[in-house]
Amino acid sequence: MIEEIVTSRHWPFIWPCYALAIAMFVALGVRAIVQLRRWEKAARSDEDTKL
Amino acid sequence: MLAYFANPDRFMRLSAWTMPIAAGLAGLLLLIGLPWGLFFAPADFRQGESARIMFVHVPAAWWALGIYTFMAVASLMGLVWRHALADVAARAAAPVGACYAALCLITGSIWGRPTWGTWWEWDARLTSMLVLFLTYVGYLALWAAIEDEARAARLAAILCLAGFINIPIVHFSVDWWNSLHQTASILRPGGSAMDPSMMQPLMVMALAYFAAFAALTMAGMRAEIFRRRVAAAALRRARAA
């Protein structure tokens, strides 16, 4: 069944959509983690934020 | 209820454990839904294997509309009730909605090539979806362009509410105008026209997109609250000096 899908004439249109979706979620996730760590670290190291 | 969640400390305590759960759920559902849609769901009798693009395209379209609606509600709450976290929530949701709208447009264009014989057509559904994406970009640009945060929040909320008129246009465009795009096959009078063998992976993917949106928005909100606390502390120090 998988071989039938990857050899179909539509495969060159299908896989880029899935690759793009995965890349988007990875990029959004990495961006969220980087931003959150940056500001959480800044807030925790700043005594005046009273965390 | 809304007043209960308007407290940033309460939100931080709640999101400290709900955000990892949402992120874990999103990862799990994507691990199930992506291979299910790509390899194990049946091909469409008319469109063949290209219908597999539906499992990444349709949830992106649904949640691009859903996230904008969430932003419009948050903007209204911020403008009318001065809800303390409303503008934070709308701002954190916007990049996710913009990415979903972009994914919907790109995958729709790729799907259009084998199905309609064209990458793009200026028809009502495609054009109104492009307008939605541009509204997301304009909303984010407005936040970035204005230094005074209270003014930026107010103007961005007004822009968001003005742009909300496009949401019913996107949804009903295929009914109101002749379009290359098919009419609604799930949310329609008389019930869904989709077979459960395709509906099940589609629902898993829709839940995955929603869980990812929830996790990413909570992460963005937490980062923004931390940033505002650092900025407020710096301001207090500057005033005291």
Contacts between the chains, C-beta under 8 A, distances in Angstrom:
chain1	res1	chain2	res2	distance
A	1	B	39	7.0
A	1	B	40	7.7
A	2	B	39	5.1
A	5	B	38	7.6
A	5	B	39	6.2
A	5	B	43	7.8
A	5	B	49	5.6
A	5	B	52	7.5
A	8	B	48	6.9
A	8	B	49	4.3
A	9	B	114	7.6
A	10	B	48	5.9
A	10	B	49	4.2
A	10	B	50	4.0
A	10	B	52	7.9
A	10	B	114	5.5
A	11	B	49	6.9
A	13	B	50	5.8
A	13	B	53	6.9
A	13	B	110	5.2
A	13	B	111	6.9
A	13	B	113	6.2
A	13	B	114	5.3
A	14	B	38	7.2
A	14	B	49	6.4
A	14	B	50	6.6
A	14	B	52	5.2
A	14	B	53	5.9
A	15	B	38	8.0
A	16	B	110	6.2
A	17	B	53	4.8
A	17	B	56	5.1
A	17	B	57	6.8
A	17	B	106	7.8
A	17	B	107	4.3
A	17	B	110	5.6
A	17	B	111	7.3
A	18	B	34	6.3
A	18	B	37	8.0
A	18	B	38	5.6
A	18	B	56	6.0
A	20	B	56	7.7
A	20	B	103	6.4
A	20	B	106	6.2
A	20	B	107	6.7
A	21	B	34	7.5
A	21	B	56	4.2
A	21	B	60	7.5
A	21	B	103	6.1
A	21	B	107	7.4
A	22	B	30	8.0
A	22	B	34	7.2
A	24	B	99	5.4
A	24	B	102	7.9
A	24	B	103	5.5
A	25	B	26	7.8
A	25	B	30	6.6
A	25	B	212	6.0
A	27	B	99	7.9
A	28	B	95	7.3
A	28	B	96	6.4
A	28	B	99	6.0
A	28	B	212	7.3
A	28	B	216	5.4
A	29	B	23	7.7
A	29	B	216	7.3
A	31	B	95	7.7
A	32	B	215	7.7
A	32	B	216	5.2
A	32	B	219	3.9
A	32	B	220	6.3
A	32	B	223	7.5
A	33	B	219	7.3
A	35	B	219	7.4
A	35	B	220	7.0
A	35	B	223	4.3
A	36	B	219	5.0
A	36	B	220	8.0
A	36	B	222	5.8
A	36	B	223	4.5
A	36	B	226	7.6
A	38	B	223	7.4
A	39	B	223	4.7
A	39	B	224	7.7
A	39	B	226	3.7
A	39	B	227	4.5
A	39	B	230	6.7
A	40	B	222	7.4
A	40	B	223	7.4
A	40	B	226	5.1
A	42	B	226	6.8
A	42	B	227	7.6
A	42	B	230	4.9
A	43	B	226	4.1
A	43	B	227	7.9
A	43	B	229	5.1
A	43	B	230	5.3
A	46	B	229	7.7
A	46	B	230	5.5
A	46	B	233	5.3
A	46	B	234	8.0
A	48	B	233	3.6
A	48	B	234	8.0
A	48	B	236	6.2
A	48	B	237	6.3
A	49	B	226	7.9
A	49	B	229	4.4
A	49	B	230	6.2
A	49	B	232	7.8
A	49	B	233	4.9
A	51	B	229	7.6
